[in-house]
Amino acid sequence: MFRKILVANRGEIAVRVMRTCKVMGIATVAVYSAADKAALHVLEADEAVFIGESEPQASYLRIDRIIEAARKTGAEAIHPGYGFLSERAPFAKACEDAGIVFIGPSSGVIEQLGDKLVARALMQSRGVPVTPGVLLEGTDPEEAKKAVAAVGYPVLIKAAAGGGGKGMRIVERPEDFDTACKQAASEAMAAFGDSRVYVEKYIAQPRHIEFQILADKYGHAIHLLERECSIQRRYQKIIEETPSPILDQALRARMGEAAVQVVRATGYVNAGTVEFLLDGQTRDFYFLEVNTRLQVEHPVTEAVTGLDLVRLQIEIAAGQPLTLQQQDIRAQGHAFECRIYAEDPAHGFAPSPGKIRQIHLPQGPGIRHDIGVYAEVEVPVYYDPILAKLIVHGPTREAARERMIEALRQYAVLGIQTPVAYLIDVMQHEAFGRGELSTHFLKDHFSNWQPSQDHVDLACIAYVLDEMFPVANNAASARSGGEGVPPSPWQTLGSWRMNE
């Protein structure tokens, strides 16, 4: 087993990886930028190495500096987290060349699956269903129009080399196709340096379903059930859950087997996620893409399976065989995750950087926090605005939903804007309660959302409670972990301090 691991990331995911490492008796190394000198992941690590200025291109995206930090500290492996370099084949290759274990799939597999068109063709060859579509590169414009007409309007234009909504356009009518195609290609070129686009059949009521997979280097692969990730804003997930309320056992088995086929087709090793689009009307499913890393929403899978995915990642990377069998994987209860961002949903989800003045975290059975900040820390403008994830687990979907609503009502982050009030309203919506979800859910139901006075009052009450009974107002409390961790005595002394 590794003695020391460098975590090539920041924020809540870096903290989450480090906590599993500590349980395993593995020393950890943090890397940090100028903006993150006082960040929680730096405080959490056994060692920390400065790697550059605040901009990602000068720090967290500098492969050379991260490799040098690993060499300097004697780290035998690197965990990439998610985002930044986690799905960059050159980073995995640099680790391989330096004799450092990359905790994830090989650089060749990342490169193969990073191109959506290559991945799509591979899936078709293995009998995994893909959405009807056509590549437009080098195609005569008139022939392209005929091919798209054969797919059938409406269609979705997508960038071949990337995701996150960049280079994506919905086209309802043939007369709008040329303009939309040029715009998509231009945006794809600016975002990914690759103007290739392809067209897929647009599904009117799509649901985003993904399967967590694990595979070792001995050819053993399994899935750890599904996650429903349909609640999205601007193609970014904000609420995830498992099990999906739309899947029955037969459909779950079919989709799970398709996900494992993807793994076997590529020689994939370690943890990953196979994403599908599910037609909510016909229940037909189609391969979307593979994320060659740990997902933000992995804790809901951990909640219902009782497994530690980071520990399994590390063990597989260390060469240990995966001892779990598919029949061992059973969901116990239901879990939700809400992402807590530094952004303002009342103003188009605009980023909300600044100093956090106070944090009040909910407590109770079935509640877990993965958090990367603490009170009085500055939230920088340079990075993804995710601050934390709130995860709840209950015996049924309705019980878990009610628990999440109550937990959100106790949650307050003061000094910056967060979507906590927005998340409460989404979780309380009748259609959400019935499990009637799609990737259009927020656009259909919350396009003109504004917070009510009740939400403002809750934040004020939370602030007063924190002043009287500090729960999470310093780095020590943020470091105390989630459910089952006893509070520090410094959290129960009241609000008076000599150094207040």
Secondary structure, DSSP 8 states (H G I E B T S, - for coil): --SEEEE---HHHHHHHHHHHHHTT-EEEEEEEGGGTT-HHHHHSSEEEEEE-SSGGGTTT-HHHHHHHHHHHT-SEEE--SSTTTT-HHHHHHHHHHT-EESSS-HHHHHHHHSHHHHHHHHHHTT--B--EEE-TT--HHHHHHHHHHH-SSEEEEESS--TTTT-EEE-SGGGHHHHHHHHHHHHHHHHS---EEEEE--SSEEEEEEEEEE-TTS-EEEEEEEEEEEEETTEEEEEEES-TT--HHHHHHHHHHHHHHHHHHT--EEEEEEEEEETTT--EEEEEEE-S--TTHHHHHHHH---HHHHHHHHHTT------GGG----SEEEEEEEESEEGGGTTEE--EE--EEE---STTEEEEE---TT-EE-SSS--EEEEEEEEESSHHHHHHHHHHHHHT-EEESS--SHHHHHHHHH-HHHHTT---TTHHHHH-TT----HHHHHHHHHHHHHHHHS-SS-SHHHHTT-STT----GGGSS-S--TT-
